[in-house]
Amino acid sequence: MTTIVTAPEGFKSLKKGVIYYLLQTTVRKERVLLVAFHEHPMKRSAERQRNATLHVLSRHDFEQGLNVDARGHGPALVLTIKDGAMPPWLQDIEGRDLDAEPAMLKANGKSQRSPRDEVVDRLVRIRPAIDAMDVIFTADHPDIELNKFARKSLPTQTHETRFRLWFYLYLVFDRRMWVLLPPRFRCGRWDRLSPLYEHSLLGRPSEEYGCKYKHRTTPDMIKKIVDGFRKHAKSAGTLGAVIPVILRREFGCKRRKLPNGDSETYHPDGLPFPSPDKFYYYLYKIIGRDEVKRVLLGDVRMRNEYQPNMGKIMDGLYYVGERAHMDAAQVLERPKSYLSDTHLPPLKKVELVDAVVGKTLGVGFSLGGEDADAYKMALFCAVIPKPEFGRLMGIKIDEDDWPSVGLPSSLVADRGPGGSMAVRRELDKWVVVSEGTPSYQPKSNATVESKHARSHRKLGAPEYRLSNLTVIELMQREIFQTVRKNRSDDVSRRAPDRAVVEDKVSSPNDLYRYMVKRGRSSLLDVSFADAVRSFLKPVELHAQDGMLWFRGHRYLVPESHYRTLGAAIVRYTEKTALKGYVIPLVPLFAWVEFGGELIELAATGHEYDDALPATDIEAEQIAKARSKMATRQKRSVVAERVGEQEDFKLQTGKEWFSGQTRRGRPKDRTPEKRDEVKRLKQTA
């Protein structure tokens, strides 16, 4: 422990504003020894001179100064006990474990000695005085006794002032050897712009142009460097590109050719301008290295690559469905068209991922670009049982493979279609809190961004992948991939310790069951009818031939509604439209509003084609093709009738429609007619 003594208003020989350190209390001499450490700047030099002065008080005066005086005033001396204190010039490294720092063992300078070697050398020099400190403290003049030891010190004689300083430092600060460390870590921190050095040329002399070839950096030059960087850095992009811009536009410099073919920068009026190294030095010193990087690289890249870890996104969340993240990504392969061998625009996949368990709660799809319908499809997938979702998508999904059902209590999406009013309006019905992430900052939505498929860039010409799967088949494949990730992704790091040890939790599905089993779920229940009305795409279905049609797809009325919806459709015309809902891109099922009831309809194909691989977009193209062919066929029928009449006249010489029309009924029972018919039959 180090005892610090101060005299707020001065006391005896102790001055106000000076910090003293308690060194020794000698009983034989009835006195108290105090030490003050001083650091003075040297004239015309950045070096600082350090020394220690010894102060003596009688023990009676010292104890009197610690007590309250007769007038009731406070004590004249104030004692402060501090653990691990360091000398004033070493306070910047106070609390650091210098024994564990490699820099303390690294040799530097011409002496090839490490800082630890210097400390040990100083300790060796004062060791004889430490062993004889009782004799020194009982002497009438301890400083004189220390000077004698300084002159006898080994391996060489030591300066008396330095010897006394090291001796007092070692004893005052708990005999810790690192208090003897020279403060060389403060080298270079002196003010280069001080008027004390205004006539000095700083830095290493130029070997090529001479020791006096340079201009001294002035505050005005530094201001131009900093202001020029803030003005031109973003447009230049790099530090190497912005320096020439500042030299030309802020300092007025130009370029000229030298006789040897090299180029150099100069000022037409001979005014001073900084060298490139001075740009780096003052920008890093005044603006800061991190701020320079931020201006040049941008906030997003700076945060992604250089910002320290601020914690996990799931910190502060304890329930499944307490918060989920939505985002869309492009499927790596382009789907094949159902109509031809061409390929369609890329398929976008929307994933809704829970922030706590890392499980995908729902998926949605769109073609070409992401839209609000794809995000609403992902919400629809999340709120219905997954075997039912698989049936609607034409595949089979087991309950155990995807057990989650419900709407999250809070949603986070980017500022794209996922955060549009079309999506927020439906979420407001269940008071679901929706948040938006900053633009172009995927790190803010890392929970779902980490779920996206990764593509590896290859050197050479650009290339892309074409799939042999149609849009619906590619959607089905992506759903199977989501099921696999929910079964196999590693969530052991985000799972509680008890879940890993006792329940062997390793996958998102395992962690979901663990949380739900303990009642830690915030998922909201939504009925199937409400899910259809809120999250599926509203459309109009038209009646024709006793069936309902949408974009070329035919939907049959189930038997249970033959007498209601089926009978009504028969009476409807093609212009009659019924309000309905469909899953985007998927034509397998539709739901129609009739009589306040939501009725599910199944799409049907031709008798010889039971598969429905076309999306609603492709079905619309098929319907247009049917209409075009029907129009062409009408024109063809007229032409064929004209042709048959011409052929008939050419071969028979008579018109197609010849003869006359009479009133009444024909008389087929006359004897003449019966005889002619009999003869014709016999001939046949």
Secondary structure, 3 states (H helix, E strand, C coil): CEEEEECCCCECCECCCCCEEEEEEECCCCEEEEEEEEEEECCCCCCEEEEEEEEEEEHHHHHHHHCCCCCCCCCCCEEEEECCCCCHHHHHHCCCCHHHCHHHHCCECCCCECHHHHHHHHHHHHHHHHHCHHHHHHCCCHHHHHHHHHHCCCCCCCCHHHHHHHHHHHHHCCCCHHHHCCCHHHCCCCCCCCHHHCCCCCCCCECCCECCCCCCCCHHHHHHHHHHHHHHHHHHCCHHHHHHHHHHHCCCCEEEECCCCCEEEECCCCCCCCCHHHHHHHHHHHHCHHHHHHHHHCHHHHHHHHCCCCCCCCCCCCCECCCEEEEEEECCEECECCCCCCECCCEEEEEEEECCCCCEEEEEEEECCCCHHHHHHHHHHHHCCHHHHHHHHCCCCCHHHCCCCCECCEEEECCCHHHCHHHHHHHHHHCCEEEECCCCCHHHHHHHHCCCCCCCCCCCCCCCEECCCCHHHHHHHHHHHHHHHHHHCCCCCCCCHHHHHHCCCCCHHHHHHHHHHCCCECCECCCHHHHHHHHCEEEEEEEECCEEEECCEEEECCHHHHHHHHHHHHHCCCCCEEEEEEECCEEEEEEEEECCEEEEEEEECCCCCCCCCCCHHHHHHHHHHHHHHHHHHHHHHHHHHHHHHHHHHHHHCCCCCCCCCCCCCCCCCCHHHHHHHHHHHHHC
